[in-house]
Amino acid sequence: MSKHALVFNSTKYNIYEPPFLFRERQLDTLIMPVLDSLCKGLAFAEYPMTRNSRKKGLEIEDSQGRIDYWCIYKDYSFVIEVKHSYDNFETSSTNDERLLQRWRTMNIVQLDNIKDEIKHFEEKTKGVIRLGLHFITSHSGTRLKDNIRDTFISQECEMLSRLYVDLKGITPPDFMSVWELDDDMVCYDNDRAYPGLIVMAKFFKDIKHKGSKDYYE
C-alpha cells in the first residue's frame, strides 16, 4: 500500500494527495490493487452480506449489509472490514472517541455479527478468516514544531503503547505497525502535520464453512 501511495506524490503533475489523508472510502484506492495482486484477482470490494443484528443495543431486525472486502488467499477465504481514523501522536491518551468507537464497531459488532452467515459460504477453501484493519493517520498538535518527522519517530513507542492500552479494553490489537513518512511525504494542512500512518489489525480464528467440507473430501 505504501508503494501505491507514493505515486500520489508527483512532481510531474504537481499533486500531493495520498489517499490516507482522506477517509475510509478513499483507502480503497490503495487496498484493492494490493488484494488483487496478492489474491491473483480473487478479490471483491463491497461484498454483499446479511448481518445478524439481534443484540441488545443494536438493530432489532436483521439487516442487509456489505463486508468491505472478500478475497481468497493461500486457500483461505477472507472477509475484511476497514476503518479509518485520525490521532494526535503528541497526546498522552486517545482523546478521539470516534477512533475507539470505530474499533469497537468493526470488531465487536460488524465482524462478530457475520459469523453465522459465513458458515454458508460455498467456495471450496479451508475456512473463512475475519480480519479487521484500522488505519490511523497520525497528526501533530496545532502548534507545529521544527523537525516534525524526527519528533514523530521519537514518540512512536509511546504512541503505539498508548493506543494498545486504550484499545485493549475493547479488544486488543493482534498487530500494530507504523509507516514513517519521508520528509517530502509529510503533509501540512490547517496548522497540522501528518507524518505517519498506523495500521492496527484484529485476526479471528478461521470458521469452517459449507465449502470447506468439499475442500477436505
N, C-alpha and C positions, 0 to 999 in steps of 0.2 A: 504494500500500500504506500509505503514511503517513496518508493521509486516512482510509482504512478503520480504521486503528489508533486514530485519535482518538476514535471512538465508545466505545471501551472505557475511556475516562477520563470517567465520567459522574457528575456531581453529582446528577442526578435520581435515579439508582438507587444512589448511594453505592458505586460499584465502581471499581476501577482494576486491570485485568487485561489489559494489552496482550499479544497472543499471542507477540510476540517475546521475552518474558521466560521463556517455557517452552521447548519442544523443537521439533524439526523438524516433527513431525506437526501441532502447533498452528499453524504458519505457513500451512497450507492455508487457514485462516480468512481470511487476507489475500490470498494468492496467487490462489486460484481466482476470486474476484469480479473481480479485475483482468484475468485472462486471458479470462474470459467476456466482459467489456466490450470489450477490445482486439480479440478474435477473433470478435466477433459470435456467440458461443455455440459456436463450433467449438473447444472445449477439453475435455480429458479428463484426469481425475486417475487415478493408479494404472493406467496403460495397460499391458496385458499385453505382455511381450516375451520373447524367447528370448536368453539371453546366452551367448556362446561363451566358456567359461572354461578352455579347454585351453592354459593358460600356466603356466610354471614358477612354483611357489609359490602357485598359485590352485587352484580345484577341478579335479579330473581330468576330470569329465564336464560336458557342457552342462547348464545349469540354467534352469528356468523362472523368470522374474523379472518385475518391473514397472518401467517408467520412471515417474518421479514425475508428469510431465505431458506430454501431447501436445496440440498445437494447430496451427492454420493461421493465419498472419498475413502479409498482403501477398503472397499466392500462394506462400508457402514453408511447408513443414511444419517444426515444431519439436519436438524431444524434449528435455526439460528434467529435469535432476537437481538436487535441492536438498539442501544440508546446513546444519546449524545448530551453532554453537559459541559459547563464551564466551571473552573475552580481557581480561586486566588491562591497561588502557591505560597504566598507570604503569610497566610493566616495560621493560627495555632489550632483552629478547629474548623470543621467543614460547615460553614455558615449557610450554604445554599441548600435549603430544604428540598428543592426540586431535584438536586442530584441524588439525595438519599431516597426520595420517593420513586425516582425512575429506576434505581437499582432494585428497590422492593417490588415495583410493578413488574419489571422484566422477569425476575427470578421467582418471586413468591406467588405472583398472580398469573402472568401470561404463560411461562414455561411449565408451571405446575398444572394449569388448567387444561392442557392439551394431552395429558398422559393417556387418557382413555382413547382419545381419537387416534393417537399414534399407533396404538395396537392394531388398528385396521389397515395400516399401510400395506400395500401388496407387492412392493418392489422386492426382488429377491436379494436381500442384503443380510448381513449378520445381525443387525439390530439398528435401532434408531437412537442417536445421541442428541440430547438437547444441549445447546450452547448459548450462553448469554454473553454478549460483548458490549461493554460500556466504554465508549470513547470520551475522554475528558480533555478539552482544550485548556491548557494552563495559561493563566494570565497574571500579570503583576497587579499591584495596587494602582491607584490613580496618580500617585506621586512617583514618577519614573526616576530610576537611578541610572548611573552610568554602568556600563558592562553588565547589562541585564541578563545576558546569557550565562555569564560566569556566576552571577547571583543565583540564577535558577539551578544550575548544576550543583552549587554548593549546598542547596537546600533540598535536593532531591530525596535523600534518605528520610529526612524529617517529614516531607510531604507525603511520600508513599506510606510511611508508618502511620501518619495521621489518618490518611484515607482508609487504610486497612482497619485501624481501630474503630473508626466511625462507622464503617460498613459491616463489620463482623457481627454487630448486634442484630443486623437484619439477616444476613447470611455471608460468611466470609468469602472473599475472592479466592479462587484457586490459582490465579495467575495475574501478575501485575508487571507492566513494562512501560517504559517511557522513551520517547524519541526526542533527543536533544536537537533542536533545530540549529542548523548553521546560522551564522550571523546574517547572511543575506536572505534567510527564510523567516527570520523573526519579524512579525508584523506589528506595526504601531498604529493604534486606532483609538480615538477618543481618550487620549492620555493614558492608554494602557498598552502593554506589550504582551505578545503571545509567543513565548519562547519554547513551548514543548507540547507534545501530545501524549497522553496516557491512554493505555488500554488495560481494562480490567475484565477478567473472564471468569465465568462460572461454568463448570462442566458437570453434567449429570450422568449417572450410570446409564448404560445403554438399556433400552427396553426391547424385549423380544416382541416382534410384531407378526402379522399374518404371513408376510413374505419370508420371514426368517426361517419358518418351518420348511419351506421349499429349499432354502439355501443349504440346510444341513441334511437334506434327504440324499 
